[in-house]
């Protein structure tokens, strides 16, 4: 079986903020493209993407006390 390449990418609207990484389905993600159902393939890729995305972005939010004048 020849492996298939899968590319993940994420960016913001800022110039140069993009991150792209390519994986092989079988070798890197342990997904056997030849035997997996389309639904399972989509689920496995979505999970892998979510894990990858969480490792490649720094985001969050905070609440601060209101500043009185």
C-alpha positions as CSV (number, residue, x, y, z in Angstrom):
1,X,0.0,0.0,0.0
2,X,1.3,3.4,-0.9
3,X,0.7,6.0,1.9
4,X,-1.3,9.2,1.3
5,X,-0.3,12.6,2.3
6,X,-2.5,14.8,4.5
7,X,-1.7,18.5,5.0
8,X,-3.0,20.5,8.0
9,X,-2.9,24.3,7.9
10,X,-4.0,27.2,10.1
11,X,-3.5,31.0,9.9
12,X,-5.0,34.3,11.0
13,X,-5.5,37.3,8.8
14,X,-2.0,38.5,9.7
15,X,0.8,38.2,7.1
16,X,3.1,35.3,7.9
17,X,0.9,33.8,10.6
18,X,0.3,30.5,8.7
19,X,1.4,27.1,9.9
20,X,1.4,24.1,7.6
21,X,2.4,20.6,8.3
22,X,2.2,17.4,6.2
23,X,1.6,13.9,7.5
24,X,1.3,10.5,6.0
25,X,-1.9,8.8,6.9
26,X,-0.4,5.4,7.8
27,X,3.1,6.2,8.8
28,X,2.4,9.2,10.9
29,X,-1.3,9.0,12.0
30,X,-1.7,5.2,11.9
31,X,-4.8,5.5,9.6
32,X,-5.1,2.6,7.1
33,X,-6.7,4.5,4.2
34,X,-7.4,1.2,2.3
35,X,-9.5,-0.4,5.0
36,X,-11.1,2.5,6.9
37,X,-14.7,3.6,6.1
38,X,-15.2,7.2,4.9
39,X,-17.0,8.1,8.1
40,X,-14.2,6.6,10.3
41,X,-11.6,8.3,8.1
42,X,-13.3,11.7,8.6
43,X,-13.5,11.1,12.3
44,X,-9.8,10.1,12.6
45,X,-8.6,13.0,10.6
46,X,-10.8,15.5,12.5
47,X,-9.4,14.1,15.8
48,X,-5.8,14.3,14.5
49,X,-6.4,17.9,13.3
50,X,-7.9,19.0,16.6
51,X,-4.9,17.7,18.4
52,X,-2.5,19.3,15.9
53,X,-4.4,22.6,16.0
54,X,-4.2,22.7,19.8
55,X,-0.5,22.3,19.6
56,X,0.0,25.0,17.1
57,X,-2.1,27.9,18.3
58,X,-1.8,30.1,21.4
59,X,-5.2,31.6,22.2
60,X,-7.4,32.3,25.2
61,X,-9.3,35.0,26.9
62,X,-9.4,36.8,30.3
63,X,-11.7,38.8,32.4
64,X,-10.4,41.8,34.3
65,X,-11.9,44.0,36.9
66,X,-13.6,47.1,35.6
67,X,-11.3,50.2,35.9
68,X,-13.0,53.0,37.6
69,X,-12.0,56.6,37.0
